[in-house]
Amino acid sequence: MMFAKCPRCDLNYITANERYCKVCMREMKGDAAQDEIEMCSVCSENPALPGRDICLFCLKEMSGQASASAAHDSSTDSEETVDPRSITSMDDVSSMDEIPEVDNDIPAGEFEQMAGEMSSLESMREEEADDDDDEDEDEI
């Protein structure tokens, strides 16, 4: 069976016994292309808004929650205001005698164990990649 490009649109392929592609035939008959209606990914009940994956109801609900949490965050921010005079009255770092040492909660032996686990994960990834490459070569 030979395929040729549609003479009208020069995009779609048609068989030798067809004059035009199915898309052009629909356009010439005046039938509008039926777009599939996408449903909301959150509630799966209402159609999604154009250019989005959620419906109007879910969008309003999410923006309501966002504005409520923003209002809550702004109220906590106002309680933690810093007086500019207190910032200027702080000592410079150069006046500090020494930097205090930080105690690590992780024992030293645990670092080596984590490093060993990470290297074994990396070697597993490399082995999988090599296996995938070998399978690809076998298929060719």
NUVEX-905550 format. One record per atom (N, C-alpha, C, O, CB): residue number from 1; atom name; z, y, x. Coordinates in steps of 0.05 Angstrom, whole numbers, plus 5000, padded with zeros to 4 digits. Each point is the difference from the previous one (the first is absolute). Glycine has a CB too. Example, Ala and Ser with C-alpha at 12.3 -4.5 7.8 and 13.67 -1.06 7.14 Angstrom:
PT  pos  site     z     y     x
PT    1     N  5156  4886  5264
PT    1    CA  5000  5024  4982
PT    1     C  5000  5024  5018
PT    1     O  5013  5000  5021
PT    1    CB  5012  4977  4941
PT    2     N  4961  5044  5031
PT    2    CA  5001  5024  5016
PT    2     C  5014  5022  4985
PT    2     O  5004  5022  5010
PT    2    CB  4953  4965  5014
% end
This chain:
PT  pos  site     z     y     x
PT    1     N  5000  4977  5017
PT    1    CA  5000  5023  4983
PT    1     C  5000  5025  5018
PT    1     O  5017  5002  5017
PT    1    CB  5007  4973  4946
PT    2     N  4957  5042  5033
PT    2    CA  4997  5025  5016
PT    2     C  5015  5023  4986
PT    2     O  4999  5003  4976
PT    2    CB  4956  4981  5042
PT    3     N  5058  5031  4999
PT    3    CA  5013  5024  4990
PT    3     C  4986  5025  5010
PT    3     O  4990  5000  5023
PT    3    CB  5054  4975  4975
PT    4     N  4955  5045  4985
PT    4    CA  4988  5026  5008
PT    4     C  5018  5022  4990
PT    4     O  5015  4996  4981
PT    4    CB  4938  4985  5018
PT    5     N  5045  5042  5013
PT    5    CA  5016  5023  4990
PT    5     C  4989  5011  4974
PT    5     O  4975  4999  4996
PT    5    CB  5038  5012  5051
PT    6     N  5004  4998  4937
PT    6    CA  4992  5012  4974
PT    6     C  4982  5025  5006
PT    6     O  5007  5016  5016
PT    6    CB  5036  4968  4961
PT    7     N  4934  5018  5010
PT    7    CA  4982  5022  5005
PT    7     C  5011  5027  4990
PT    7     O  4992  5021  5010
PT    7    CB  4970  4947  4988
PT    8     N  5057  5031  4983
PT    8    CA  5010  5025  4988
PT    8     C  5022  5012  5018
PT    8     O  5000  5024  5006
PT    8    CB  4989  4959  4948
PT    9     N  5031  5001  5053
PT    9    CA  5024  5010  5015
PT    9     C  4998  4994  5029
PT    9     O  5013  5014  5016
PT    9    CB  5014  4981  4943
PT   10     N  4959  4985  5049
PT   10    CA  4997  4992  5028
PT   10     C  5027  4993  5013
PT   10     O  5004  5003  5024
PT   10    CB  4955  5026  4979
PT   11     N  5059  4962  4980
PT   11    CA  5027  4992  5010
PT   11     C  5005  4970  4994
PT   11     O  5009  4986  5018
PT   11    CB  5007  5061  4975
PT   12     N  4980  4945  4983
PT   12    CA  5007  4973  4991
PT   12     C  4976  4982  5004
PT   12     O  4977  5009  5000
PT   12    CB  5056  5009  4967
PT   13     N  4972  4956  5035
PT   13    CA  4979  4980  5004
PT   13     C  4994  4987  4973
PT   13     O  5017  4996  4983
PT   13    CB  4997  4996  5065
PT   14     N  4961  5001  4949
PT   14    CA  4991  4987  4975
PT   14     C  4983  4975  5009
PT   14     O  4991  4999  5022
PT   14    CB  5009  5045  4951
PT   15     N  4997  4938  5008
PT   15    CA  4983  4976  5005
PT   15     C  4971  5008  4994
PT   15     O  4995  5022  4990
PT   15    CB  5043  4946  4999
PT   16     N  4944  5015  5017
PT   16    CA  4972  5005  4997
PT   16     C  4992  5003  4970
PT   16     O  4981  5015  4994
PT   16    CB  5010  4960  5048
PT   17     N  5023  5013  4940
PT   17    CA  4993  5001  4972
PT   17     C  5013  5024  4985
PT   17     O  4996  5003  4976
PT   17    CB  4998  4947  5025
PT   18     N  5022  5066  5013
PT   18    CA  5013  5023  4987
PT   18     C  4985  5026  5008
PT   18     O  4990  5002  5022
PT   18    CB  5055  4974  4978
PT   19     N  4955  5043  4982
PT   19    CA  4987  5026  5006
PT   19     C  5019  5019  5013
PT   19     O  4994  5013  5020
PT   19    CB  4975  4981  4942
PT   20     N  5056  5008  5027
PT   20    CA  5020  5018  5010
PT   20     C  5027  4985  5002
PT   20     O  5003  4979  4988
PT   20    CB  4973  5061  4992
PT   21     N  5042  4971  5035
PT   21    CA  5027  4988  5002
PT   21     C  5015  5004  4975
PT   21     O  4993  5016  4982
PT   21    CB  5007  4991  5068
PT   22     N  5023  4979  4947
PT   22    CA  5016  5001  4976
PT   22     C  5012  5028  4996
PT   22     O  5003  5009  4977
PT   22    CB  5007  4942  5027
PT   23     N  4997  5062  5017
PT   23    CA  5011  5027  4998
PT   23     C  4980  5020  4989
PT   23     O  5006  5015  4982
PT   23    CB  5024  4975  5057
PT   24     N  4945  5009  4972
PT   24    CA  4979  5018  4991
PT   24     C  4992  4993  4971
PT   24     O  4995  5018  4984
PT   24    CB  4988  4986  5063
PT   25     N  5017  4971  4946
PT   25    CA  4994  4992  4972
PT   25     C  5020  5012  4981
PT   25     O  4993  5010  4978
PT   25    CB  4986  4947  5038
PT   26     N  5047  5042  4991
PT   26    CA  5020  5012  4983
PT   26     C  4997  5030  4997
PT   26     O  5002  5011  4978
PT   26    CB  5030  4952  5036
PT   27     N  4962  5050  5008
PT   27    CA  4996  5029  5000
PT   27     C  4976  5007  4983
PT   27     O  5001  5020  4985
PT   27    CB  5019  4984  5060
PT   28     N  4958  4981  4957
PT   28    CA  4976  5007  4985
PT   28     C  5004  4995  4970
PT   28     O  4988  5014  4983
PT   28    CB  4984  4974  5057
PT   29     N  5044  4992  4953
PT   29    CA  5006  4995  4972
PT   29     C  5019  5020  4988
PT   29     O  5002  5003  4976
PT   29    CB  4990  4948  5032
PT   30     N  5022  5063  5009
PT   30    CA  5019  5021  4991
PT   30     C  5029  4989  4997
PT   30     O  5017  5014  4991
PT   30    CB  4945  5007  4986
PT   31     N  5042  4954  5032
PT   31    CA  5027  4989  4999
PT   31     C  5016  5012  5023
PT   31     O  4992  4999  5023
PT   31    CB  4992  4958  4955
PT   32     N  5040  5052  5016
PT   32    CA  5017  5011  5021
PT   32     C  5014  4977  5013
PT   32     O  5007  4980  4987
PT   32    CB  5001  5063  4988
PT   33     N  4995  4959  5051
PT   33    CA  5014  4979  5015
PT   33     C  5029  5000  4991
PT   33     O  5013  5021  4999
PT   33    CB  4956  4983  5040
PT   34     N  5041  4972  4955
PT   34    CA  5028  4998  4991
PT   34     C  5018  4996  5024
PT   34     O  4999  4979  5013
PT   34    CB  4986  5002  4942
PT   35     N  5032  5039  5050
PT   35    CA  5019  4997  5022
PT   35     C  5024  4984  4990
PT   35     O  5009  5004  4978
PT   35    CB  4975  5040  5043
PT   36     N  5025  4939  4996
PT   36    CA  5024  4985  4993
PT   36     C  5024  5018  5000
PT   36     O  5004  5015  5019
PT   36    CB  4975  4943  5001
PT   37     N  5037  5040  4960
PT   37    CA  5024  5017  4998
PT   37     C  5022  4988  5017
PT   37     O  5007  4976  4997
PT   37    CB  4981  5039  4956
PT   38     N  5022  5001  5065
PT   38    CA  5021  4990  5018
PT   38     C  5027  5005  4987
PT   38     O  5006  5022  4990
PT   38    CB  4965  4987  5051
PT   39     N  5046  4971  4959
PT   39    CA  5026  5002  4988
PT   39     C  5021  5010  5021
PT   39     O  4996  4997  5024
PT   39    CB  4992  4966  4944
PT   40     N  5033  5048  5022
PT   40    CA  5022  5011  5016
PT   40     C  5012  4978  5018
PT   40     O  5005  4978  4990
PT   40    CB  5005  5057  4975
PT   41     N  4994  4970  5060
PT   41    CA  5011  4980  5018
PT   41     C  5030  4998  4997
PT   41     O  5012  4981  5011
PT   41    CB  4951  5028  5021
PT   42     N  5050  5010  4955
PT   42    CA  5029  4999  4996
PT   42     C  5007  4985  4975
PT   42     O  5015  4980  5000
PT   42    CB  4990  5063  5025
PT   43     N  4985  4966  4952
PT   43    CA  5007  4988  4974
PT   43     C  4980  4980  4990
PT   43     O  5007  4983  4983
PT   43    CB  5017  5059  5007
PT   44     N  4951  4959  5019
PT   44    CA  4979  4982  4992
PT   44     C  4994  5001  4969
PT   44     O  4990  4981  4989
PT   44    CB  5022  4990  5050
PT   45     N  4996  5051  4948
PT   45    CA  4996  5003  4972
PT   45     C  4979  5021  4993
PT   45     O  4984  4997  4981
PT   45    CB  5063  4987  5012
PT   46     N  4954  5039  5021
PT   46    CA  4983  5023  4994
PT   46     C  4978  5002  5021
PT   46     O  5003  4991  5022
PT   46    CB  5036  5032  4956
PT   47     N  4938  4989  5014
PT   47    CA  4979  5005  5020
PT   47     C  5008  5020  5021
PT   47     O  5014  5019  4994
PT   47    CB  4952  4970  4971
PT   48     N  5026  5006  5059
PT   48    CA  5007  5018  5023
PT   48     C  4984  5025  4998
PT   48     O  4978  5001  4989
PT   48    CB  5033  4959  5040
PT   49     N  5001  5062  4982
PT   49    CA  4986  5025  5001
PT   49     C  4977  4999  5020
PT   49     O  5001  4984  5019
PT   49    CB  5042  5040  4970
PT   50     N  4935  4991  5006
PT   50    CA  4978  5000  5019
PT   50     C  5008  5009  5028
PT   50     O  5013  5020  5003
PT   50    CB  4956  4989  4959
PT   51     N  5025  4975  5058
PT   51    CA  5006  5006  5027
PT   51     C  5029  4992  5008
PT   51     O  5008  5005  5023
PT   51    CB  4960  5032  4973
PT   52     N  5046  4951  4986
PT   52    CA  5027  4990  5006
PT   52     C  5003  4971  4991
PT   52     O  4982  4990  4987
PT   52    CB  5037  5057  5008
PT   53     N  5003  4941  5013
PT   53    CA  5004  4972  4991
PT   53     C  5023  4997  4981
PT   53     O  5008  4978  4994
PT   53    CB  4974  5008  5049
PT   54     N  5028  5037  4947
PT   54    CA  5022  4999  4980
PT   54     C  4992  5017  4975
PT   54     O  4983  5017  5002
PT   54    CB  5051  4977  5035
PT   55     N  4979  5000  4941
PT   55    CA  4994  5014  4975
PT   55     C  5016  5026  4999
PT   55     O  5017  5006  5017
PT   55    CB  4974  4950  4960
PT   56     N  5003  5060  5003
PT   56    CA  5013  5026  4996
PT   56     C  5030  4997  4996
PT   56     O  5016  5016  5010
PT   56    CB  4941  5003  4971
PT   57     N  5051  4962  5002
PT   57    CA  5028  4996  4994
PT   57     C  5016  4993  5026
PT   57     O  5021  5012  5004
PT   57    CB  4966  4972  4950
PT   58     N  5003  4998  5062
PT   58    CA  5014  4992  5024
PT   58     C  5000  5023  5020
PT   58     O  5020  5004  5015
PT   58    CB  4966  4948  4978
PT   59     N  4992  5064  5008
PT   59    CA  4999  5023  5018
PT   59     C  5022  5020  4993
PT   59     O  5014  5011  5017
PT   59    CB  4937  4982  4990
PT   60     N  5051  5012  4966
PT   60    CA  5021  5019  4991
PT   60     C  5028  4990  5006
PT   60     O  5017  5015  5009
PT   60    CB  4952  5001  4955
PT   61     N  5035  4958  5032
PT   61    CA  5025  4988  5005
PT   61     C  5008  5001  5030
PT   61     O  5022  5007  5007
PT   61    CB  4971  4963  4954
PT   62     N  4987  5025  5056
PT   62    CA  5005  5001  5029
PT   62     C  5005  5029  5009
PT   62     O  5018  5005  5017
PT   62    CB  4954  4955  4990
PT   63     N  5013  5059  4983
PT   63    CA  5005  5028  5008
PT   63     C  5026  5010  4989
PT   63     O  5013  5017  5013
PT   63    CB  4938  4991  4988
PT   64     N  5058  4982  4976
PT   64    CA  5026  5007  4990
PT   64     C  5022  4990  5017
PT   64     O  5020  5014  5005
PT   64    CB  4961  4985  4949
PT   65     N  5016  4976  5056
PT   65    CA  5020  4989  5018
PT   65     C  5000  5015  5027
PT   65     O  5021  5004  5012
PT   65    CB  4974  4951  4966
PT   66     N  4981  5052  5031
PT   66    CA  4998  5014  5025
PT   66     C  5013  5028  4998
PT   66     O  5014  5008  5019
PT   66    CB  4944  4967  4992
PT   67     N  5037  5039  4967
PT   67    CA  5012  5026  4997
PT   67     C  5031  4998  4997
PT   67     O  5014  5018  5009
PT   67    CB  4943  4999  4970
PT   68     N  5052  4962  5007
PT   68    CA  5029  4996  4997
PT   68     C  5013  4995  5027
PT   68     O  5021  5010  5006
PT   68    CB  4972  4973  4947
PT   69     N  4994  5000  5063
PT   69    CA  5011  4994  5027
PT   69     C  4999  5024  5018
PT   69     O  5017  5004  5017
PT   69    CB  4970  4948  4977
PT   70     N  4991  5064  5003
PT   70    CA  4998  5025  5016
PT   70     C  5022  5020  4992
PT   70     O  5011  5013  5018
PT   70    CB  4939  4979  4986
PT   71     N  5055  5009  4971
PT   71    CA  5022  5018  4991
PT   71     C  5026  4991  5010
PT   71     O  5017  5016  5008
PT   71    CB  4957  4995  4951
PT   72     N  5030  4962  5042
PT   72    CA  5025  4990  5010
PT   72     C  5002  5005  5030
PT   72     O  5022  5007  5010
PT   72    CB  4978  4958  4955
PT   73     N  4978  5032  5050
PT   73    CA  5000  5005  5029
PT   73     C  5005  5029  5006
PT   73     O  5014  5007  5019
PT   73    CB  4954  4955  4987
PT   74     N  5021  5057  4977
PT   74    CA  5004  5028  5005
PT   74     C  5029  5008  4995
PT   74     O  5010  5018  5013
PT   74    CB  4942  4990  4975
PT   75     N  5061  4979  4993
PT   75    CA  5028  5006  4995
PT   75     C  5017  4991  5023
PT   75     O  5020  5013  5006
PT   75    CB  4972  4983  4944
PT   76     N  5002  4981  5062
PT   76    CA  5016  4991  5023
PT   76     C  4994  5017  5024
PT   76     O  5017  5004  5017
PT   76    CB  4984  4950  4965
PT   77     N  4974  5056  5021
PT   77    CA  4994  5017  5023
PT   77     C  5015  5026  4999
PT   77     O  5008  5011  5020
PT   77    CB  4946  4969  4981
PT   78     N  5050  5031  4974
PT   78    CA  5014  5025  4998
PT   78     C  5030  4998  5008
PT   78     O  5012  5019  5009
PT   78    CB  4956  4994  4955
PT   79     N  5043  4963  5033
PT   79    CA  5028  4995  5007
PT   79     C  5003  4999  5031
PT   79     O  5021  5006  5010
PT   79    CB  4987  4970  4947
PT   80     N  4971  5016  5057
PT   80    CA  5002  4996  5028
PT   80     C  4987  5023  5016
PT   80     O  4988  4996  5021
PT   80    CB  5012  4955  4971
PT   81     N  5003  5073  4998
PT   81    CA  4988  5023  5014
PT   81     C  5016  5005  5026
PT   81     O  5024  4995  5001
PT   81    CB  4960  5025  4955
PT   82     N  5002  4990  5064
PT   82    CA  5011  5006  5025
PT   82     C  5001  5030  5004
PT   82     O  4981  5014  4996
PT   82    CB  5002  4942  5023
PT   83     N  5040  5053  4990
PT   83    CA  5003  5028  5005
PT   83     C  4986  5007  5027
PT   83     O  5007  4987  5020
PT   83    CB  5037  5014  4954
PT   84     N  4938  5018  5026
PT   84    CA  4986  5007  5025
PT   84     C  5018  5008  5023
PT   84     O  4994  4996  5023
PT   84    CB  4968  5017  4949
PT   85     N  5061  5000  5021
PT   85    CA  5018  5008  5021
PT   85     C  5013  4977  5014
PT   85     O  5006  5002  5024
PT   85    CB  5003  5039  4950
PT   86     N  4995  4936  5012
PT   86    CA  5012  4977  5013
PT   86     C  4980  4988  5020
PT   86     O  5009  4988  5020
PT   86    CB  5019  5003  4939
PT   87     N  4946  5011  5037
PT   87    CA  4981  4990  5018
PT   87     C  5000  5016  5026
PT   87     O  4998  4988  5022
PT   87    CB  4974  4996  4940
PT   88     N  5030  5042  5036
PT   88    CA  4999  5017  5024
PT   88     C  5026  4998  5016
PT   88     O  5000  5006  5024
PT   88    CB  4969  5025  4952
PT   89     N  5053  4961  5011
PT   89    CA  5025  4999  5014
PT   89     C  5004  4973  5015
PT   89     O  5020  4997  5013
PT   89    CB  4999  5034  4953
PT   90     N  4961  4951  5032
PT   90    CA  5003  4974  5014
PT   90     C  4995  5004  5029
PT   90     O  4987  5018  5009
PT   90    CB  4997  4958  4950
PT   91     N  5028  5006  5057
PT   91    CA  4997  5001  5029
PT   91     C  4972  4990  5007
PT   91     O  4989  4983  4986
PT   91    CB  5061  5010  5021
PT   92     N  4940  5017  5015
PT   92    CA  4974  4990  5011
PT   92     C  5004  4973  5012
PT   92     O  5023  4992  5007
PT   92    CB  4962  5055  5002
PT   93     N  4994  4938  4993
PT   93    CA  5001  4973  5012
PT   93     C  5007  5003  5030
PT   93     O  5013  4982  5011
PT   93    CB  4953  5001  4956
PT   94     N  5025  5038  5046
PT   94    CA  5006  5003  5028
PT   94     C  5029  5003  5006
PT   94     O  5009  4995  5022
PT   94    CB  4947  5027  4983
PT   95     N  5060  4986  4975
PT   95    CA  5029  5002  5005
PT   95     C  5014  4974  4997
PT   95     O  5024  4998  5005
PT   95    CB  4973  5049  4978
PT   96     N  4990  4932  5008
PT   96    CA  5012  4974  4998
PT   96     C  5004  4988  5027
PT   96     O  4983  5002  5017
PT   96    CB  4997  4991  4937
PT   97     N  5043  4994  5050
PT   97    CA  5006  4988  5026
PT   97     C  4983  4975  5005
PT   97     O  4987  4998  5021
PT   97    CB  5059  5020  4976
PT   98     N  4954  4965  4984
PT   98    CA  4984  4975  5003
PT   98     C  4992  4990  4972
PT   98     O  5012  5007  4980
PT   98    CB  5012  4981  5063
PT   99     N  4956  4996  4957
PT   99    CA  4990  4988  4974
PT   99     C  5017  4976  4995
PT   99     O  5002  4982  5017
PT   99    CB  4951  5036  4989
PT  100     N  5059  4980  4970
PT  100    CA  5017  4976  4994
PT  100     C  4982  4975  4998
PT  100     O  4977  5001  4991
PT  100    CB  5056  5029  4985
PT  101     N  4979  4948  5033
PT  101    CA  4985  4975  4998
PT  101     C  5002  4988  4972
PT  101     O  5020  5004  4986
PT  101    CB  4989  4987  5063
PT  102     N  4970  4996  4943
PT  102    CA  4999  4987  4974
PT  102     C  5005  4971  5003
PT  102     O  4987  4986  5016
PT  102    CB  4980  5049  4967
PT  103     N  5051  4955  5000
PT  103    CA  5006  4971  5001
PT  103     C  4979  4986  4983
PT  103     O  4996  5007  4977
PT  103    CB  5054  5001  5030
PT  104     N  4937  4971  5004
PT  104    CA  4981  4984  4985
PT  104     C  5015  4977  4986
PT  104     O  5016  4987  5013
PT  104    CB  4946  5025  5019
PT  105     N  5032  4984  4943
PT  105    CA  5013  4978  4985
PT  105     C  4987  4973  5006
PT  105     O  5011  4979  4993
PT  105    CB  5001  5054  4972
PT  106     N  4964  4967  5047
PT  106    CA  4985  4975  5005
PT  106     C  5007  4990  5028
PT  106     O  4997  5015  5019
PT  106    CB  4965  5000  4950
PT  107     N  5047  4961  5033
PT  107    CA  5007  4989  5026
PT  107     C  4974  4997  5017
PT  107     O  4978  4997  4990
PT  107    CB  5061  4978  4991
PT  108     N  4965  5026  5046
PT  108    CA  4977  5000  5018
PT  108     C  4983  4975  4998
PT  108     O  4976  5002  5002
PT  108    CB  5051  5027  5029
PT  109     N  4985  4948  4965
PT  109    CA  4985  4975  4997
PT  109     C  4982  4999  4976
PT  109     O  4980  4986  5001
PT  109    CB  5057  4992  5022
PT  110     N  4970  5037  4957
PT  110    CA  4983  5000  4976
PT  110     C  4973  5014  5005
PT  110     O  4980  4994  4987
PT  110    CB  5062  5006  4985
PT  111     N  4957  5020  5046
PT  111    CA  4975  5013  5007
PT  111     C  4980  4980  5012
PT  111     O  4977  5000  4993
PT  111    CB  5048  5043  5014
PT  112     N  4985  4940  5011
PT  112    CA  4982  4981  5013
PT  112     C  4990  4980  4979
PT  112     O  4977  4992  5000
PT  112    CB  5048  5013  5043
PT  113     N  4992  4987  4938
PT  113    CA  4992  4982  4979
PT  113     C  4978  5012  4983
PT  113     O  4981  4987  4993
PT  113    CB  5066  4992  5006
PT  114     N  4957  5047  4993
PT  114    CA  4980  5014  4984
PT  114     C  4973  5002  5015
PT  114     O  4979  4996  4989
PT  114    CB  5058  5029  4988
PT  115     N  4965  4981  5049
PT  115    CA  4976  5002  5016
PT  115     C  4985  4973  5001
PT  115     O  4976  5000  4999
PT  115    CB  5046  5037  5029
PT  116     N  4993  4941  4975
PT  116    CA  4988  4974  5001
PT  116     C  4986  4993  4973
PT  116     O  4978  4989  5000
PT  116    CB  5057  4997  5033
PT  117     N  4978  5022  4945
PT  117    CA  4988  4995  4974
PT  117     C  4975  5016  4996
PT  117     O  4980  4990  4989
PT  117    CB  5065  5000  4992
PT  118     N  4955  5035  5028
PT  118    CA  4976  5017  4998
PT  118     C  4977  4989  5016
PT  118     O  4977  5000  4991
PT  118    CB  5053  5040  5002
PT  119     N  4976  4950  5031
PT  119    CA  4978  4989  5017
PT  119     C  4989  4975  4987
PT  119     O  4976  4995  5002
PT  119    CB  5045  5025  5040
PT  120     N  4996  4964  4946
PT  120    CA  4990  4975  4987
PT  120     C  4983  5008  4976
PT  120     O  4981  4986  4994
PT  120    CB  5060  4988  5021
PT  121     N  4966  5047  4971
PT  121    CA  4983  5009  4977
PT  121     C  4973  5009  5010
PT  121     O  4980  4995  4987
PT  121    CB  5061  5018  4987
PT  122     N  4959  5002  5048
PT  122    CA  4975  5010  5011
PT  122     C  4983  4977  5009
PT  122     O  4975  5000  4996
PT  122    CB  5047  5042  5018
PT  123     N  4990  4938  4998
PT  123    CA  4984  4977  5009
PT  123     C  4988  4984  4976
PT  123     O  4978  4990  5001
PT  123    CB  5051  5007  5041
PT  124     N  4987  5002  4937
PT  124    CA  4990  4987  4975
PT  124     C  4976  5015  4989
PT  124     O  4980  4988  4991
PT  124    CB  5066  4995  4999
PT  125     N  4955  5043  5010
PT  125    CA  4978  5017  4990
PT  125     C  4975  4995  5017
PT  125     O  4978  4997  4990
PT  125    CB  5054  5038  4994
PT  126     N  4972  4964  5043
PT  126    CA  4977  4995  5017
PT  126     C  4988  4973  4996
PT  126     O  4976  4997  5000
PT  126    CB  5045  5033  5034
PT  127     N  4996  4949  4962
PT  127    CA  4990  4974  4994
PT  127     C  4984  4999  4974
PT  127     O  4979  4987  4999
PT  127    CB  5060  4994  5026
PT  128     N  4971  5032  4955
PT  128    CA  4986  5001  4974
PT  128     C  4973  5014  5003
PT  128     O  4980  4992  4989
PT  128    CB  5064  5008  4987
PT  129     N  4956  5022  5039
PT  129    CA  4975  5014  5004
PT  129     C  4980  4983  5016
PT  129     O  4976  5000  4993
PT  129    CB  5049  5043  5007
PT  130     N  4985  4941  5019
PT  130    CA  4982  4982  5015
PT  130     C  4990  4978  4982
PT  130     O  4976  4993  5002
PT  130    CB  5049  5017  5040
PT  131     N  4992  4980  4940
PT  131    CA  4991  4979  4982
PT  131     C  4979  5011  4981
PT  131     O  4981  4986  4994
PT  131    CB  5064  4992  5009
PT  132     N  4959  5046  4987
PT  132    CA  4981  5012  4982
PT  132     C  4973  5004  5014
PT  132     O  4979  4996  4988
PT  132    CB  5058  5027  4987
PT  133     N  4964  4986  5050
PT  133    CA  4975  5004  5016
PT  133     C  4986  4973  5004
PT  133     O  4975  4999  4998
PT  133    CB  5046  5040  5025
PT  134     N  4994  4940  4982
PT  134    CA  4988  4974  5004
PT  134     C  4987  4990  4974
PT  134     O  4979  4988  5001
PT  134    CB  5055  5002  5034
PT  135     N  4979  5015  4942
PT  135    CA  4989  4991  4975
PT  135     C  4974  5016  4994
PT  135     O  4981  4989  4989
PT  135    CB  5065  4999  4994
PT  136     N  4954  5038  5023
PT  136    CA  4976  5016  4996
PT  136     C  4977  4990  5017
PT  136     O  4977  4999  4990
PT  136    CB  5052  5041  4999
PT  137     N  4976  4952  5036
PT  137    CA  4980  4990  5017
PT  137     C  4989  4973  4990
PT  137     O  4976  4995  5002
PT  137    CB  5045  5029  5036
PT  138     N  4997  4960  4951
PT  138    CA  4992  4974  4989
PT  138     C  4981  5003  4976
PT  138     O  4982  4984  4996
PT  138    CB  5061  4996  5020
PT  139     N  4962  5040  4968
PT  139    CA  4984  5005  4976
PT  139     C  4972  5009  5007
PT  139     O  4981  4994  4986
PT  139    CB  5060  5017  4989
PT  140     N  4956  5002  5047
PT  140    CA  4974  5010  5009
PT  140     C  4984  4978  5011
PT  140     O  4977  5003  5008
PT  140    CB  5041  5041  5002
% end
